[in-house]
Amino acid sequence: VFVPFYSRSMVLTMPEFLERRYNKESRTILSVISLVSYVLTKVAVTVYAGGLVFKEVFGIQELWGIDFFWIAAIGLVLLTALYTVIGGMKSVLYTSVLQTPILLIGSLVILVLSLKAVGGWDQVLEACRVTPVNEYGDSMINLIRSNRDANFPWLGVFIGSSVIGFWYWCTDQFIVQRVLSGKDETQARRGAIFGAYLKLTPVFLFLIPGMVAFAMQKHGITVNGETFTMSSADAAFPTLVAKLLPAGFKGLVVCGILAALMSSLASLFNSSAMLFTIDFYKRFRPETPEKKLVGIGQIATVVIVILGILWIPIMRSVGDVLYTYLQDVQSVLAPGIAAAFLLGICWKRTSAQGGMWGLIAGMIIGLTRLGAKVYYSNAGEVADSTFKYLFYDMNWLFFCGWMFLFCIIVVIVVSLATEAPTAEKIQGLVFGTATKEQKAATRASWDHWDIIHTVII
């Protein structure tokens, strides 16, 4: 749905699209939010996961008196930087193509072997069913939990996931740059549909093996003469790899995991270099030659990666499970951006000021929530207050939904109070403004098979 608007605007980055649709200030704000999100989520989480995989699979605690986690994490960054600098976006796409089948096959083998080791699916269900997750009768096997559940109330999941999902898949440079690298709209659309099919596999490849690992630890299952134990919830997958897979295959799967992490990092390097050079540097120094821009982009990426690595200890203090931390941070970054893009593409009346203030509101609320999270997580006993309830105690999924609604109201109110955009300004960028040629080009880019696959998904 969104790709035709992006490709018609002939932009390279999402902030650039906002400049076309709104104004220069919106572009700057989105660039800042994107770069901050890379430091807080993508760099910190990916590097942390890489360090964890190495540490668990090799079973090394220390090397030269340094925690092996840090040696592995920084080694991963340096290796990735090397091939990204040499190969650019092409190397990112090739790595993704190679690591996907390895990860899928490896995870499938882990699923089969782990189920065999634990004694079948019934054993897993039994271990998870007797583990309550809240006081409302839900256990670990309930995917849909009570609406009063502290972490994943069903209505909150439905609302919050939609907002985070829309932001990530439709507006995040990290994902959209891959779609825009397609030759035409047909390729972009089919790549997205194929990606959606792959996105259905993690339930079987990661979620269920995680439950199996939990059951194995609970039942005290012995693997190759050793009792199965995990150092933390985050270590479930690499521990299964280390304990269950035969030697050669283990190496292959570790390569797959590392390739996946490196592919994410490489994508990130590419995104941050592009965002910084095109959205900041080139705007203030338009005459800069291409070669110098590449160098500037690389320096910017190095700075972002260093900040991300420095954030890891703070990240560990905020959340004890990596996935929960990641979703928590994304839930406060997503609403403002999602509101600005959604109304920008769906409503002709959205003005430049409206979009800009929606982004600003989202950024202020998001950073306040994040700051409160870090403060209250480490502060010990603190008296209750309205501020604490809103910015710390309220469930993160409901907070995400309310924040999205608030940002939409800000965009609408400011748009109605300010001047409407001209027809030329929004030509081809909003529903109902495409020319006959543009509509024909988009219509020619899909057929009945695209609809069938979309309905199946």
Secondary structure, 3 states (H helix, E strand, C coil): CCHHHHHHHCCCCHHHHHHHHCCHHHHHHHHHHHHHHHHHHHHHHHHHHHHHHHHHHHCCCEECCEEHHHHHHHHHHHHHHHHHHHHHHHHHHHHHHHHHHHHHHHHHHHHHHHHHHHCCHHHHHHHHHCCECCCCCCECCCCCECCCCCCCEHHHHHHHHHHHHHHHHHHCHHHHHHHHCCCCHHHHHHHHHHHHHHHCCHHHHHHHHHHHHHHHHHHCCEECCEECCCCCHHHHHHHHHHHHCCHHHHHHHHHHHHHHHHHHHHHHHHHHHHHHHHHHHHHHCCCCCHHHHHHHHHHHHHHHHHHHHHHHHHHHHHCCCHHHHHHHHHHHHHHHHHHHHHHHHHCCCCCHHHHHHHHHHHHHHHHHHHHHHHHHHHCCCCCCCHHHHHHHHCCHHHHHHHHHHHHHHHHHHHHHHCCCCCCCCCCCCCCCCCCHHHHHHHHCCCCHHHHHHHHHC
